[in-house]
Amino acid sequence: MSQETHPSSSAPEPDGPMSPETSRTSGPAEDPGEPPRAGGRTLPPLPGAERLAAELRALRRPGLPGLRTLRPEALVRVAVAAGLCGGSGDEAAGVEMLLKAGVRHLGGRTLSADGTRGDPLARAAAHTFGLLPDRRGVSGQERRKAAAAVYGVTSERFRKSQEQEVIAQLALAVLTVARSAVTGPPPPATAVPEEVVPSVRTPDPVPDPPARLTGPPLPAAAVHRVTVHVASIELLRDIDILVSSENIYLEMSKTFRSTVSGSLRRAAAIRDEAGETVDDVLARELVEWMRAHGRAGLPVRPGTVVPTSPGALAERGVRRIHHAAVASPTSDGHGYRVDPHVLAEAVSASFRLARAERDRYDPPLSSLCFPLLGAGHGLPPEKAARWLCWAVHEELSRDPSWTVHLVAQRPELAKLLTAASSAP
């Protein structure tokens, strides 16, 4: 088994340089009037909304990682007043929880876990500061682009217009969170109030894939037909079939997202000379398939795999895209989960579909590429890697003629795939 690395790059953000001193921007120091009392507690004097907005503007470019260096004093005071931190050593975590609580207040708890549904103001605020899962380290430029897409405008138009309103409203929202925190008994200094963060049920333990105790081992030739790549899947070349992870409604990710689904959708789109999309190939063909099979607006069975053409990815030697419906909405409607058995079913279905289509092409189809299905949707990456590799090995034990590629964007995830693929 071999491992390849494909370098990646990101464009610098056009904003000017920032400094920690920016977070000290002056504004109205305190709200006037007598501190209100509720539930036996006194709400300490809070910074004004304008000062909070100034600190939020300073935080916008570095995002959550900037909390350690900027140390926004006004936001820390509000987080302390809300009972989200003690004000010593845990300020960054407290401010992060405060911003998330403010976003939930703006969205009235309608915001989906991936930020694709809910109140536009809350969605834009969540994207602006990287408050969604797996978006913490995204560059300020990409976060602004995602927020602008909520309103269907360019990043520059958003910066000059909607972004200012988003920041101003978030400043007011965090003040409301702090004031609401004193309407009941004071929570512990580092606890998150129930009205701020909904309770989370402890997930059931994820089972291990089946272990083969007897019988012939996987042929050595099959093991050597698995290659692990560190890359974004759409950058790979000359692989017949790329597999995309979708939800059970076969709704692809937005093109600005860095998910496998969003990346493939963006790369496969047909564009004109100006770079504008004229045919969203993968999303269009999935809609057509759903209509033809009477599933428009309805879910498919988890583990279903639907093929589409490769669109513009044909230029990279790709001949088919397999869309694996593995992500099911959670019971609260605020995210997705992946059952490991569904992951294994999807791998089997993709191989089955590949065998059925193999001889329709000249030369016949011979290679597939799987991303780390399920990681990020309730499956721990190590378990997702083990289930994926187990399912791939099962298929190769039946038909070792296929060449399989496994891909992950981050080296640490690629190492999990390498270890799982090499396991007996």
N, C-alpha and C positions, 0 to 999 in steps of 0.2 A: 504494500500500500504506500502511496506517495502523498506528499503534501505540498501544495503550491501557495504562494503568496502573491496577491495582486495589490499594488499600492493604490491608495486613494488620496484625493486632495479635496480641499474645500476653499472656496473663494473668500477673501477677506471681506469683512463688513465695512460699508462705506462710512460709518459713523466716525467722528473724531475720537481722539484718545480720551480715556476716562481716568480719574484718580480717586483715591479714597476720600479726598477732601470734598469731592462733589456731593457726598451724602450729607454734608453739614450745611447745605443750602438753607439760607434763612427764610423765615416765613412767620406767620402768626404763632407765637410761642405757646399759648394756652387758649383753651376755650373759656370765655368769660362766664361768670355766674357761680353760684354756690354748687360745690360738688354734690351730685344727687346721691341719695341713699336708697338702697333696696335690699331686702332680705338680710338686714343687719350689717351690710357692708357699705363702705364708702368708696365711691368711684374716684380714684385720684385724678387730678387735673390732667387732661389729655392734650397732645399737640393738636394744632389746627389742621384741617384737611389740606390746606395749601402746602404746608410743610411736608406732610405725608406724601402728597403728590410729587413734590420735588425729589424726595428720596426714592420714590418709585421710578421716576425718570432716570435717576442715576443708576438704579439697579437693572433697568431694562436691558442694557447691552450685555453686561457680564452674566445676568441671570442668577439663579440660586447659588452657583459656586461663588459669586461675588459677595455673598453675605459675610464670609469670613474676613474679607479685607476691607469692605466698605463700612461695616459695623453701623448701620443706619440707626441713629439714636432714637429718633421719633418712633419708628416702627417697633423698636425693642420696647419702648415704654408702653406702647399699645398692647404688644404681646404679653407683657408682664401684667397689665391691667386685666387682660382677658383670661389670665390664669394659665397661659400656654408656656411660660418659662419663668424661671426664678430670677432672671436678670444677671446671672453669673455663670458663665461657661456654656450655657445652653441657649444663648440668644439666637444663634443662627437657626437652630431647629425650631425655636418658638416662632420666629418671624415667618419661616416657611409654612408652619401650620396655620399661622394667622392669615397669610395670603390665600392658602387653599380654602380656609373658612370663608374669607371674603368672596372668593369666586363662587363658592356654593351659595352664599347669600344672594349674589347677583343673579344666579341661575335658578333660584328657587328649587334646588335639588333636581333639576331636569337635565343637568349636564351628564352626557354619557362618559364612560371611562376613557374612551379614545378621543373625546372632544369633537365627534362628528355630528352630535345631536344636542339640542338644548338651546337656551337663550343665546343669541349671537354675542351679546355683550360679555357674558360669562365665558363663552368659548374663546373669544378673542383675547380676553384677559388671561385665560389658562395657557393659550399658546404664547402670548407675549412674554410671560415669565417662566415658561418651561415647567408648568405645574402638573402636566399630564404624565402618566407612567412612561418611562423610557425616553423622556424628552428633556431630562435635567441638563445633560451636557450638550444639547444642540446649540449651535452658534446663534448669536443675536440676529444675524441676517436671516437665517432660516426660520427662526421663531417669528420674526416680523412678517416674513413671506406667508407663513401658515396663518397668522392672524389676519392678514390682508385678504386671504382667500375666503375667510368667513364672510366678508362683506363683498367679495367679488371685485376687488379693486387691486391696483398695483401696490407694491410695497411703498413706493414714494408717496402715492396718494394717501395711503393709510397713515403714513408717518405724519403727514401734514394735517390730517383731519381726524379720522376715527380714533387714532391712537391716543390723542389728547383726552378725548371723552372717556375712553376705556380706563386710563390711568386715574382721571378725576373721580370716576364712579367707584373704582376699586378703593381709593382712599376713603371715600365716604363709607363704603361697605365694611372696611376693617374697623372703623370707629363704631359702627353699629354692632359689630361682633363683640367688641370690648364692653359696650354699654349693656348688651344683652346678657353678658356673663355674670352680672351682679344681680340678676333677677331671682337667683336661687342661692342655695348654700355654696360657699366658696369651694371650688375644686382644688385638689393638690396643685402645687406650683408647676409640676411638670406633666400634669394630666391633661387630656384633651376633653373639654366639656361635651356631654352627650349631644347638646344642641348644635355643636360645631361639626363633629365627625360621627357619622352613623356607626353603629356597632358592626363588627366584622366577625362572621362565624368562622371558627377554626376549621380549616379545610380537612377533609378526610385524607388519610395518608395515601400517597400514590403507590400502587403496587409495582413490583419489579416485573419485567418481562419473563415469560416462561423460561425455565432452565432445561436444557437437553441433557439428561442424565445418562441415557444409553443411545445406541444407534451410531451410524457412521458420522464422522465429523464433516464439517463443511470442506469441500475440496479446496486444496491450496490454491489452485488456479483461480477459484472464485474470489478468494480473499484479495489476491493481487489485482483484481479488476475493480477495486474500490479506490477512488482518489478523493482526498479531502482538500478543499480550497479555502483560503482566507480571502474572501472577495465579496462584492455585491453581486448577486446572481446574474443580473442583466449584463455584466461585463464579461461573462464567460463566452467562449467561442466554440463552434463546431461540436456542440452537444445537441443531439436530435430532439430531446424532450426536456423542457424545464418544468418543474412542478411548482405551483403557486399555492399558498395557504389562503383559504377563503372561509367566510362564515357560511352557515347552512342556507342562507338566502342568496348565496353566490353574488354578494355585493362586494366589489373590489374596493380596496383602500383608495383614498384620495391620492392624486398624483404627487402632491407635495410631501407626502409622508415617506419615511425611509424604510417602510416595511417591504417585505418581499413582494406582496401584492401591488403596493403602490409603485415600487420601482419597475416591476415588469410592465404594468399598465402604462407608465410614462415612456419607457423605452420602446414599447411596441406600437405606440401611436404614430399614425402617418401625419406628417407635417408638410406645410407648403414652404416655398422659398423663404418666406419671412419667419419661419419657425413656428407658425401657429398651427395648432392641431386641427386637421380636417377630418380625421377618422379615428375615434377612440376604439380601436379594433377589438381589444379583448373584452372591454365592458359591453360593447355593442353585441358581439357574438354570444356572450353569456345571456344577455337579455333575450336575444332571439331564441336561444336554446330553451330558456325557461318558458317562453310563450309557446314554443312548439310542443313542449311536453306538459302543458297545462299547469305549470308551477309559478306563473307570474304572481308575485307578492306572497308566495307560500314557500316554506322551507323544503329542502330536499332531505333525504335521509342522511344523517351524519356518516361520513366515510365515502359518500358519492364523489366520483371524479368525472369532470366534464372537460372534453377537449376543445380547444380553439386553435385557429391558425396563429402563427407567430407574429403577424403584422410586420413592423419594421425590423424586428429581430431576425428575420430571414437573412438580412445582410450579414449577420454574425454566424450564419450556419445553423441557426435554430430552425427546426421544422414543425414542432408542435409545442403547445403550452397545455399542460394538464392542471386543471383547477380542482384542488382537493378541498371539499367542504368538511372541515374538521372542527371549526369553532362554533359552539352553540351559545346563545345568550344566557347569561346567568339569571337566576330566579328574580333578582331585583331589577333586571333590565339595564344595569349599569356596567356592562362589560361582557366578556366572553370567557368560556372555559373549554379546554380540550381534554377529552377522555383518552387515556393512552390506548385503549382497545380500538377506539375510532381511528387514532393515528395509524395503528397497524393495519386496519381495514383499508384505509386510504392508500397505503403503500401497495398492498395486494391488488387493489382495484386499478392503480396506475400501471402496474406490470401487466395485468390482465388486458387493459385497454391497449397498451403498447404492443402486446403480442397480436391482438386483433388487427391493429393498423400496420404492423411491421411490413408486410409484403405489398402494401399499397404504394410504397415509395421505392425509388431506384437511386441509389442503393437502399436496401431495406434499413429500417430503423434499428439501431443497435446500442444506443446510450441514453441514460436518464440522469437527471440531476435533481436531488432533493435538498431543500433547505432544512433547517432544524425546526421541523413542524412542532407546534405546540408550546415552544418556549415563549414565555411572556403572556401566556393565556392560562395560567394556573398550573402548568407542568413545570417543575424545577428543571433547569437546563440539563442537568446530569441525567435525570430520568427520561427526558425527551430524547436525548442522544442515545440512551440504551434501548429504548423502545424502537426508535427509528432504525438503528443498526440491526437489532434483532429481526425486525420485519424484512429488511433488505437481505440479510443473510438467509432467511427462510426462502425468499424468492430465488436467490442465486443458487441455493442447494437444489432447487427443482430445475432451474435453467441457467447454468453458468455462462451462457453465451453473451449475456448483457454486460456492458460496461457501466458502472454506477459512479456518479460523482456526488459528493456531499459538500455543502457549502455553508459557511458562516461568515459574517462580517467581522467578528472580533476574534483575535487569536485565541483567547481563553476558551471560547466556545468551540473553535476548530480543534483544540486539544481534547475537549470532551468527546468530539466525534471520532477523533483518531484513536483514543483509548477504547471507546465503545466498539469501534469497528474491528480492533485488533483482539478484543476479548474472545476467548474460546466459546 
